[in-house]
Amino acid sequence: MKNLIAELLVRLAEKEEESKELVAQVEALEIVVTALLRKLDSHQFQQISDSITTAMDTATRSETINPEDSSLLEGYIQRLLLHPRQ
């Protein structure tokens, strides 16, 4: 029983480490994307925003995408486009 608990704790620690790494990757990408978006003029920004909207519309019409996941993704995209990290 102790071995099982120890093994579970090791697996939990590994998953936590993977989670931290993913969070760091997402935050790094958010910083890079925000920096790139800030360098665009308004026309370029609007073109990118329109392309993203079109891609999201196409993806949400697909039956392979969970509507809840799509909604969550849309929220994060809007946050990046409308309220970028300072």
C-alpha positions in Angstrom: 0.0 0.0 0.0 2.8 2.4 0.8 4.4 1.7 -2.6 1.1 2.5 -4.3 0.8 5.8 -2.4 4.4 6.7 -3.1 3.9 5.9 -6.8 0.8 8.0 -7.0 2.6 10.9 -5.3 5.4 10.6 -7.8 3.0 10.7 -10.7 1.1 13.6 -9.2 4.4 15.5 -8.9 5.3 14.8 -12.5 1.8 16.0 -13.7 2.3 19.2 -11.6 5.6 19.8 -13.2 4.1 19.3 -16.7 1.3 21.7 -15.8 3.8 24.3 -14.7 5.7 23.9 -17.9 2.6 24.3 -20.0 1.5 27.4 -18.1 5.0 28.9 -18.7 4.7 28.1 -22.4 1.3 29.7 -22.7 2.4 32.8 -20.8 5.5 33.2 -23.1 3.3 32.9 -26.2 0.9 35.4 -24.8 3.8 37.9 -24.2 5.1 37.3 -27.7 1.8 37.6 -29.4 0.9 40.8 -27.5 4.3 42.3 -28.5 3.7 41.5 -32.1 0.1 42.8 -32.1 1.3 46.1 -30.6 3.7 46.6 -33.6 0.9 46.4 -36.1 -0.9 49.4 -37.6 -4.7 49.4 -37.3 -5.3 48.0 -40.8 -3.0 45.0 -40.2 -4.5 44.4 -36.8 -8.0 44.4 -38.3 -6.9 42.0 -41.1 -5.5 39.6 -38.5 -8.6 39.9 -36.3 -10.9 39.2 -39.2 -8.8 36.2 -40.2 -9.0 34.8 -36.7 -12.8 35.4 -36.6 -13.2 33.5 -39.9 -11.1 30.6 -38.7 -13.1 30.4 -35.4 -16.4 30.5 -37.3 -15.1 27.6 -39.5 -13.9 25.7 -36.5 -17.1 26.1 -34.5 -19.2 24.9 -37.4 -17.2 21.7 -37.4 -18.8 18.9 -35.5 -15.4 17.7 -34.1 -15.1 20.8 -31.9 -16.8 20.7 -28.5 -18.9 23.9 -28.2 -17.7 24.5 -24.6 -14.1 24.3 -25.8 -14.8 26.6 -28.7 -16.4 29.1 -26.3 -13.4 29.0 -24.0 -11.0 29.4 -26.9 -13.0 32.3 -28.2 -12.8 34.0 -24.8 -9.1 33.7 -24.6 -8.7 35.0 -28.2 -10.8 38.0 -27.4 -8.8 38.7 -24.3 -5.6 38.7 -26.3 -7.0 40.9 -29.1 -9.0 43.3 -27.0 -7.2 43.4 -23.7 -3.6 42.3 -24.2 -1.3 41.8 -21.3 0.3 45.0 -20.2 
